[in-house]
Amino acid sequence: MAIARFPSVVLDCPDPRILATFYSAVLDWPVEGDPGDDWLELRASHGQVISFQQVDDYTPPHWPGQDHPQQMHLDLVVDDLDAAEAAVLRLGATKTDHQPGTSFRVFLDPAGHPFCLCVS
């Protein structure tokens, strides 16, 4: 028996509106909450949730170094790495110089969190 039904991921960030808008465009999930709030959510139709929490004096992780560890990251499954890369770059992501694999690519979201685009 499961203790919980829907896992939720919460990302600290300096501006929840910017990060929620970015991931909303990447995942095509609607933003929930008032754009001026310090907490916004994306909720998929099947129940998955990603939340964005404003943090004063936010310090982004540094990829791949560990002086400010990444602590967590999202792996987003895509059909076409090249097309997905072009799309997230247009939305404000940054491709990292360090790319440790060939079946995935590492990017930073607008708040500096690492995330990967992975082929299915």
C-alpha positions, 0 to 999 in steps of 0.5 A: 500500500502506497503512503502517498499518491502523487510525488511533487518536486519543489524547486527553490528559485529567485522568481517562481513566475520565471521558472514556472513559465519556463517549465510550463512551456517545456512540459505543456502543463498549466501554471497554477497560482497568482503570478505575484505569489512566492509559490506557483505550481505546474500540475499535469492532468495525471497528477504529477506536480512541480512547484516553485518556491521563492527563496531570498538570497537564492544561490544556484547549484554549479554543474558539474562542480560540488561547491554548490551541489545540484542536490536534485535535477529533473530528467525529461524524456524526449523523442528527438534530442536536437529538436528538444535542445533547440526548444529549451534554448529558445525558452531560456535554458543554457546548455552546459559545457560538461556533457558526460553522456551521449543519450542525454544532454545537460542544461540549466534552467533560468534559475540555474538548476541542472536538468537533462533531456534524455532519449526514451 
